[in-house]
Amino acid sequence: MDRPNRVAAIIAAAGEGLRMGAAQRKQYMMLGSRPVLAHVMSAFDKCDIIEEMFLVIPEADDDFCRNEIVDPLRLSKPIHLVSGGASRQESVYNGLKATEGRFDIVAIHDGVRPLIKIEKIAECVRTAEKYGGCILAVPANDTVKTVDEHDRVVVTMKRHMIRMAQTPQAFYYNLILGAHMAAQEENYAGTDDAELVEMCGEVVKVITGDSHNIKVTTPEDFKVAEALLSPQSGW
Protein backbone atom coordinates (compact mmCIF):
# COMPACT_ATOMS: atom_id res chain seq x y z
CA MET A 1 0.00 0.00 0.00
CA ASP A 2 1.38 3.42 -0.95
CA ARG A 3 2.43 5.71 1.83
CA PRO A 4 0.12 8.73 2.13
CA ASN A 5 1.65 12.07 1.22
CA ARG A 6 3.02 14.10 4.09
CA VAL A 7 1.62 17.64 4.11
CA ALA A 8 2.84 20.80 5.83
CA ALA A 9 1.48 24.33 5.90
CA ILE A 10 3.63 27.39 5.32
CA ILE A 11 1.91 30.46 6.73
CA ALA A 12 3.38 33.68 5.36
CA ALA A 13 3.04 36.29 8.12
CA ALA A 14 6.19 38.38 7.79
CA GLY A 15 4.58 41.46 6.27
CA GLU A 16 4.93 44.93 7.74
CA GLY A 17 1.25 45.78 7.22
CA LEU A 18 1.89 49.37 6.11
CA ARG A 19 -1.42 49.72 4.29
CA MET A 20 -3.31 49.07 7.52
CA GLY A 21 -1.90 52.29 8.95
CA ALA A 22 -1.83 50.87 12.49
CA ALA A 23 0.92 50.82 15.11
CA GLN A 24 0.68 47.03 15.34
CA ARG A 25 1.30 44.58 12.50
CA LYS A 26 -2.02 43.58 10.95
CA GLN A 27 -1.43 39.85 11.54
CA TYR A 28 -1.35 40.53 15.31
CA MET A 29 -4.38 42.83 15.49
CA MET A 30 -7.36 41.52 17.44
CA LEU A 31 -10.18 40.21 15.27
CA GLY A 32 -13.02 39.27 17.53
CA SER A 33 -11.60 37.40 20.52
CA ARG A 34 -8.19 36.54 19.04
CA PRO A 35 -5.48 37.92 16.75
CA VAL A 36 -5.87 37.65 12.97
CA LEU A 37 -2.98 35.17 12.79
CA ALA A 38 -4.50 33.03 15.52
CA HIS A 39 -7.62 32.47 13.40
CA VAL A 40 -5.41 31.23 10.56
CA MET A 41 -3.38 28.88 12.73
CA SER A 42 -6.45 27.47 14.40
CA ALA A 43 -8.00 26.56 11.04
CA PHE A 44 -4.88 24.75 9.85
CA ASP A 45 -4.52 23.00 13.20
CA LYS A 46 -8.04 21.63 12.85
CA CYS A 47 -7.47 20.40 9.28
CA ASP A 48 -6.63 16.70 9.53
CA ILE A 49 -4.61 16.66 6.30
CA ILE A 50 -2.03 19.12 7.70
CA GLU A 51 0.73 17.59 9.86
CA GLU A 52 2.92 20.55 10.84
CA MET A 53 2.95 24.33 10.42
CA PHE A 54 5.84 26.58 9.50
CA LEU A 55 5.01 30.11 10.56
CA VAL A 56 7.10 32.72 8.74
CA ILE A 57 7.30 35.95 10.72
CA PRO A 58 9.57 39.00 11.07
CA GLU A 59 12.84 37.93 12.67
CA ALA A 60 12.43 40.26 15.64
CA ASP A 61 8.99 38.87 16.49
CA ASP A 62 9.94 35.35 17.61
CA ASP A 63 9.43 35.87 21.35
CA PHE A 64 6.28 37.95 20.93
CA CYS A 65 4.71 35.49 18.51
CA ARG A 66 5.57 32.47 20.62
CA ASN A 67 4.33 34.00 23.88
CA GLU A 68 1.33 35.99 22.66
CA ILE A 69 0.04 34.03 19.65
CA VAL A 70 1.23 30.43 19.57
CA ASP A 71 1.36 29.32 23.21
CA PRO A 72 -2.09 30.67 24.21
CA LEU A 73 -3.71 28.72 21.37
CA ARG A 74 -2.53 25.34 22.72
CA LEU A 75 -2.48 23.83 19.24
CA SER A 76 -2.17 20.09 18.72
CA LYS A 77 0.31 20.20 15.81
CA PRO A 78 3.99 21.18 15.80
CA ILE A 79 4.64 24.86 15.07
CA HIS A 80 7.99 26.01 13.70
CA LEU A 81 8.86 29.72 13.68
CA VAL A 82 10.82 30.83 10.61
CA SER A 83 12.43 34.23 9.99
CA GLY A 84 10.95 36.04 7.00
CA GLY A 85 12.77 37.81 4.18
CA ALA A 86 12.65 41.17 2.47
CA SER A 87 9.60 40.16 0.38
CA ARG A 88 6.76 37.67 0.60
CA GLN A 89 8.43 35.56 -2.07
CA GLU A 90 11.65 35.42 -0.08
CA SER A 91 9.71 34.62 3.08
CA VAL A 92 7.94 31.69 1.46
CA TYR A 93 11.29 30.43 0.17
CA ASN A 94 12.63 30.58 3.73
CA GLY A 95 9.63 28.54 4.82
CA LEU A 96 10.24 25.97 2.11
CA LYS A 97 13.86 25.57 3.18
CA ALA A 98 12.84 25.26 6.82
CA THR A 99 10.77 22.14 6.05
CA GLU A 100 14.04 20.42 5.06
CA GLY A 101 12.23 18.43 2.40
CA ARG A 102 10.41 16.27 4.96
CA PHE A 103 7.02 16.78 3.31
CA ASP A 104 5.64 15.75 -0.06
CA ILE A 105 3.18 18.63 -0.36
CA VAL A 106 3.09 22.13 1.11
CA ALA A 107 0.05 24.37 1.44
CA ILE A 108 1.07 28.05 1.39
CA HIS A 109 -1.34 30.50 3.01
CA ASP A 110 -1.41 34.21 3.78
CA GLY A 111 -1.24 34.94 7.49
CA VAL A 112 -3.87 37.65 7.01
CA ARG A 113 -6.59 35.48 5.49
CA PRO A 114 -8.28 34.56 8.78
CA LEU A 115 -11.58 33.26 7.42
CA ILE A 116 -10.26 30.26 5.50
CA LYS A 117 -12.50 27.23 5.84
CA ILE A 118 -11.01 23.90 6.91
CA GLU A 119 -12.67 21.99 4.09
CA LYS A 120 -11.16 24.34 1.50
CA ILE A 121 -7.67 23.66 2.83
CA ALA A 122 -8.22 19.92 2.48
CA GLU A 123 -9.77 20.21 -0.99
CA CYS A 124 -6.85 22.32 -2.22
CA VAL A 125 -4.30 19.77 -0.98
CA ARG A 126 -6.16 16.79 -2.44
CA THR A 127 -6.42 18.52 -5.81
CA ALA A 128 -2.70 19.31 -5.73
CA GLU A 129 -2.02 15.62 -5.14
CA LYS A 130 -3.73 14.90 -8.45
CA TYR A 131 -2.47 17.79 -10.59
CA GLY A 132 0.79 18.85 -8.95
CA GLY A 133 -0.43 22.30 -7.98
CA CYS A 134 -3.75 23.85 -6.97
CA ILE A 135 -5.03 27.26 -5.91
CA LEU A 136 -8.28 28.66 -4.63
CA ALA A 137 -9.85 31.42 -6.71
CA VAL A 138 -13.19 33.13 -7.15
CA PRO A 139 -14.81 34.48 -10.34
CA ALA A 140 -14.52 38.20 -11.04
CA ASN A 141 -17.78 40.02 -10.35
CA ASP A 142 -16.79 43.17 -12.22
CA THR A 143 -15.62 43.79 -15.74
CA VAL A 144 -11.81 43.72 -15.87
CA LYS A 145 -9.90 46.04 -18.20
CA THR A 146 -6.22 46.25 -19.07
CA VAL A 147 -4.92 49.83 -19.31
CA ASP A 148 -1.71 51.44 -20.56
CA GLU A 149 0.65 53.78 -18.70
CA HIS A 150 -1.72 56.68 -19.39
CA ASP A 151 -4.72 54.84 -17.89
CA ARG A 152 -6.31 54.30 -21.30
CA VAL A 153 -8.17 51.05 -21.88
CA VAL A 154 -6.18 48.63 -23.99
CA VAL A 155 -8.49 45.63 -23.85
CA THR A 156 -11.52 44.38 -21.95
CA MET A 157 -10.86 40.92 -20.52
CA LYS A 158 -13.28 38.02 -20.97
CA ARG A 159 -14.85 38.00 -17.54
CA HIS A 160 -15.84 34.34 -17.65
CA MET A 161 -12.14 33.48 -17.91
CA ILE A 162 -10.99 35.72 -15.03
CA ARG A 163 -10.40 34.37 -11.53
CA MET A 164 -9.29 36.27 -8.44
CA ALA A 165 -6.59 34.17 -6.76
CA GLN A 166 -6.67 33.34 -3.07
CA THR A 167 -4.70 31.11 -0.73
CA PRO A 168 -3.98 28.42 0.26
CA GLN A 169 -1.99 27.39 -2.77
CA ALA A 170 -0.75 23.81 -2.57
CA PHE A 171 2.05 22.14 -4.53
CA TYR A 172 4.32 19.16 -4.48
CA TYR A 173 7.37 20.29 -2.55
CA ASN A 174 9.94 19.66 -5.26
CA LEU A 175 7.79 21.53 -7.78
CA ILE A 176 7.36 24.71 -5.77
CA LEU A 177 10.94 24.67 -4.45
CA GLY A 178 12.26 24.38 -8.00
CA ALA A 179 10.00 27.21 -9.14
CA HIS A 180 11.28 29.49 -6.39
CA MET A 181 14.88 28.63 -7.20
CA ALA A 182 14.29 29.34 -10.89
CA ALA A 183 12.73 32.70 -10.02
CA GLN A 184 15.79 33.56 -7.94
CA GLU A 185 18.12 32.71 -10.80
CA GLU A 186 16.11 34.95 -13.14
CA ASN A 187 15.72 37.67 -10.49
CA TYR A 188 11.97 37.41 -11.10
CA ALA A 189 9.35 38.57 -8.59
CA GLY A 190 5.94 36.96 -9.01
CA THR A 191 2.64 38.14 -7.59
CA ASP A 192 1.96 34.76 -5.98
CA ASP A 193 3.53 31.31 -5.72
CA ALA A 194 1.38 29.88 -8.50
CA GLU A 195 2.86 32.35 -10.97
CA LEU A 196 6.33 30.98 -10.33
CA VAL A 197 5.10 27.46 -11.08
CA GLU A 198 3.33 28.70 -14.21
CA MET A 199 6.56 30.34 -15.40
CA CYS A 200 8.17 26.88 -15.32
CA GLY A 201 5.50 25.56 -17.68
CA GLU A 202 3.72 23.47 -15.05
CA VAL A 203 -0.03 23.03 -14.62
CA VAL A 204 -1.83 24.75 -11.76
CA LYS A 205 -5.40 23.61 -11.19
CA VAL A 206 -7.96 26.16 -9.98
CA ILE A 207 -10.79 25.24 -7.65
CA THR A 208 -13.57 27.49 -6.40
CA GLY A 209 -12.59 29.54 -3.39
CA ASP A 210 -14.78 31.38 -0.93
CA SER A 211 -15.86 35.02 -1.05
CA HIS A 212 -15.39 35.18 2.75
CA ASN A 213 -11.72 34.20 2.42
CA ILE A 214 -10.60 37.81 2.21
CA LYS A 215 -7.09 39.16 2.71
CA VAL A 216 -7.10 41.68 5.53
CA THR A 217 -4.89 44.44 4.15
CA THR A 218 -6.66 47.74 4.80
CA PRO A 219 -8.88 49.13 7.59
CA GLU A 220 -11.86 48.53 5.30
CA ASP A 221 -10.92 44.85 4.97
CA PHE A 222 -10.71 44.61 8.75
CA LYS A 223 -14.23 45.96 9.13
CA VAL A 224 -15.53 43.42 6.60
CA ALA A 225 -13.79 40.59 8.46
CA GLU A 226 -15.30 41.75 11.75
CA ALA A 227 -18.75 41.80 10.16
CA LEU A 228 -18.29 38.30 8.74
CA LEU A 229 -17.25 36.99 12.15
CA SER A 230 -20.25 38.49 13.89
CA PRO A 231 -22.96 36.06 15.07
CA GLN A 232 -25.45 37.75 12.76
CA SER A 233 -23.47 36.81 9.64
CA GLY A 234 -24.03 33.07 10.06
CA TRP A 235 -20.41 32.40 8.95
Secondary structure, DSSP 8 states (H G I E B T S, - for coil): ------EEEEEE-----GGGT-SS-GGGSEETTEEHHHHHHHHHHH-TT--EEEEEE-GGGHHHIIIIIIHHH--SS-EEEEE--SSHHHHHHHHHHHTTT--SEEEEEETT-TT--HHHHHHHHHHHHHHSEEEEEEE-SS--EEE-TTS-EEEE--GGG-EEEEEEEEEEHHHHHHHHHHHHHHT---SSHHHHHHHTT---EEEE--TT-----SHHHHHHHHHHHSGGG--
